[in-house]
Amino acid sequence: MPRFLLFFVLFTPIFAGAQTTISGTVTSTKKEPIPGANIILVDTYDGTTSNADGTYSFTTYESGTYALQVSFLGFETYTDTIEINGGELTIDIAIKESFNELKAVVISAGAFEASDEKRGTILKPLDIVTTAGASGDIYGALTTLPGATQVGNDDGFYVRGGSDYETMTIIDGIPVQNPFFSTVPDVPSRGRFAPFLFKGTVFSTGGYSAEYGQA
C-alpha cells in the first residue's frame, strides 16, 4: 500500500522593518518625574505618554533618522534626533520649565508719563463712552470724578471749586485754548475732541509741575 508523505509549509509574514522599543524616563531639570508628558516620533503615528513615575515605553517599526519630541504643559518642548535600527533604545529626557516673561514697558513723553499715572486718574476711551450720563463726551465723563464740575450755562470746566481759567487742557504737551464747542445758555457744553482720538485721558486735581506754567 503506497504511503504518502504530506509536507505542510507554514509561511510567516516578514515585516518591512525590524521592531524597535524606545523607552526611558521623563524628568524635570530638578530630577522630578513628569507624568503625562507626550512622547512622539515626529511625522509618524508612534508615541505614548509617560507614567506616574515619569517612565515611558513604546514600539515602532520605523527605521532611520527621526525626531523624538516630548511636550508637557508648562515646560519647553524637547526635540532630539535619534537613529532607529531595531532592538532597544533607552533615552532619558530632562525638560525645562517655561517662564512667560513680560515684555519691557517703555514709558516716554507724550500722552502719558509715569508721573501722570501717580498723580491723576486715567480714563480709556471705552471708559468715557460707557460712563452713564456722559454722552460720550470727555468732559462729561470727567465731571463724574471727585473734585470736578461743569456749569451748564458756561463753556468751562471747574476743578476743586476754582474758576474755569484755572483749568488747563493739554494734548500731547500742547495747551488747548478753547476745548469746548460754543453753546446756547443753560445747555451743557461739549468738548471738541472725541475720546477715541486719544489713547487715554489723564485727569488730575493736584498740583502740576512748572512744566505746565500756572495750571
C-alpha positions in Angstrom: 0.0 0.0 0.0 1.6 3.2 -1.1 2.2 5.8 1.5 2.1 9.5 1.0 4.1 11.9 3.0 2.5 15.3 3.3 4.6 18.3 3.9 2.9 21.3 5.4 4.7 24.6 4.7 4.0 27.4 7.1 4.5 30.9 5.8 5.4 33.6 8.2 4.9 37.2 7.1 8.1 39.2 7.0 7.8 42.7 8.3 9.3 45.5 6.3 11.4 46.7 9.2 12.6 45.4 12.5 10.8 46.3 15.7 12.4 48.9 17.9 11.4 49.5 21.5 12.1 53.1 22.7 11.9 53.6 26.5 13.2 55.9 29.2 12.2 58.4 31.8 11.0 62.0 31.5 12.0 64.3 34.3 12.4 68.0 35.0 15.8 69.6 35.3 15.3 69.2 39.0 15.2 65.4 38.6 11.4 65.3 39.4 9.4 62.8 37.3 6.9 64.2 34.8 3.7 62.1 34.5 1.5 62.6 31.4 4.2 64.0 29.1 3.6 63.4 25.4 6.4 61.5 23.6 6.1 61.0 19.9 8.1 60.3 16.8 7.6 63.3 14.6 5.8 62.5 11.3 4.7 59.1 12.5 1.8 57.6 14.5 4.1 56.2 17.1 4.3 57.5 20.6 3.0 57.3 24.1 2.6 59.3 27.4 4.7 59.0 30.5 3.5 57.1 33.6 3.1 58.4 37.1 6.8 57.8 37.8 7.9 59.5 34.5 8.8 56.3 32.7 7.6 55.6 29.1 7.9 52.9 26.5 6.6 52.3 23.0 7.4 50.3 19.9 7.9 51.3 16.3 8.6 49.6 13.0 10.1 52.7 11.5 13.8 52.8 10.8 16.3 55.5 10.0 16.6 59.0 11.4 13.7 60.5 13.2 12.9 63.4 15.6 11.8 62.4 19.1 9.6 65.1 20.6 8.5 65.5 24.2 6.0 68.1 25.3 4.2 68.9 28.6 2.2 71.9 29.8 4.4 74.5 31.5 7.6 73.1 30.0 9.6 73.8 26.9 9.1 71.3 24.1 12.1 68.9 23.8 13.2 67.7 20.4 16.1 65.4 19.6 17.2 63.4 16.5 17.6 59.7 17.0 18.7 56.7 14.9 16.3 53.7 14.8 17.8 50.5 13.7 15.9 47.8 15.6 16.4 46.4 19.1 16.0 48.6 22.1 16.7 52.3 22.7 16.9 53.8 26.2 16.5 57.6 26.1 16.2 59.5 29.4 14.9 63.1 28.9 15.0 66.2 31.1 12.8 69.0 30.1 13.0 72.7 31.2 10.2 74.7 32.8 9.0 77.6 30.6 8.6 81.0 32.0 6.3 83.6 30.5 8.3 86.8 30.8 6.5 90.2 30.3 7.9 92.4 27.6 9.6 95.6 28.8 7.3 98.6 29.0 8.9 101.8 27.8 7.2 105.0 29.0 8.2 108.1 27.0 7.0 111.7 26.9 3.7 112.1 25.1 0.1 111.5 26.1 1.2 109.7 29.3 4.1 109.9 31.6 5.0 107.9 34.7 4.2 110.9 36.9 0.8 111.3 35.3 -0.3 107.8 36.5 0.8 108.6 40.0 -1.0 111.9 40.4 -4.1 111.5 38.2 -6.9 109.3 37.1 -6.6 107.7 33.7 -9.7 107.1 31.6 -9.5 105.0 28.5 -11.8 105.9 25.5 -14.1 102.9 26.3 -14.4 104.2 29.9 -15.6 107.6 28.7 -18.2 106.3 26.2 -19.6 103.9 28.8 -19.9 106.4 31.6 -23.6 107.0 32.4 -24.8 110.5 31.6 -21.5 111.5 29.8 -23.0 111.0 26.3 -19.6 110.0 25.0 -18.0 113.4 26.0 -14.6 113.5 27.7 -15.6 116.4 30.0 -18.9 114.8 30.7 -17.2 111.7 32.0 -14.7 113.8 34.0 -17.4 115.5 35.9 -18.4 112.2 37.4 -15.0 112.2 39.2 -14.4 113.7 42.6 -13.5 117.4 42.5 -14.8 118.2 39.0 -17.9 120.1 38.0 -19.3 121.7 34.8 -21.7 124.6 34.8 -24.5 124.3 32.2 -24.6 127.9 31.1 -20.8 128.4 30.8 -18.2 127.0 28.5 -15.9 125.8 31.2 -14.7 123.0 33.4 -14.2 123.5 37.1 -11.9 121.7 39.4 -12.0 121.8 43.3 -14.2 124.9 43.3 -11.8 127.0 41.2 -12.5 129.1 38.1 -12.6 127.7 34.6 -9.4 129.7 33.6 -7.5 127.8 36.3 -8.2 124.6 34.5 -6.0 123.7 31.5 -6.5 121.2 28.7 -3.2 119.8 27.3 -3.0 117.5 24.3 0.4 115.8 23.7 2.1 118.6 25.7 0.3 121.4 23.8 -2.2 123.7 25.7 -5.6 124.0 24.1 -7.1 127.4 24.5 -10.8 126.5 23.8 -11.5 122.8 24.1 -15.3 123.4 24.1 -17.9 123.9 21.4 -20.0 127.1 21.6 -23.4 126.5 23.0 -26.6 128.3 24.0 -27.3 129.3 27.6 -28.3 126.6 30.1 -27.2 123.8 27.8 -24.1 121.8 28.9 -21.1 122.5 26.6 -19.4 119.6 25.0 -15.7 119.1 24.3 -14.4 119.5 20.8 -12.5 116.2 20.8 -13.8 112.7 20.5 -12.4 110.3 23.1 -11.2 107.7 20.5 -8.8 110.3 19.1 -6.6 109.6 22.1 -5.1 106.6 23.8 -6.5 107.9 27.1 -7.2 110.9 29.2 -5.4 111.9 32.4 -7.3 113.9 34.9 -5.6 115.4 38.0 -6.9 117.6 40.7 -3.5 118.0 42.2 -0.7 120.4 41.6 1.3 120.5 38.4 5.0 121.0 37.9 6.5 124.2 36.4 6.3 122.5 33.0 2.6 123.4 32.8 3.0 127.1 33.9 0.3 128.3 36.2 -2.1 125.3 35.6 
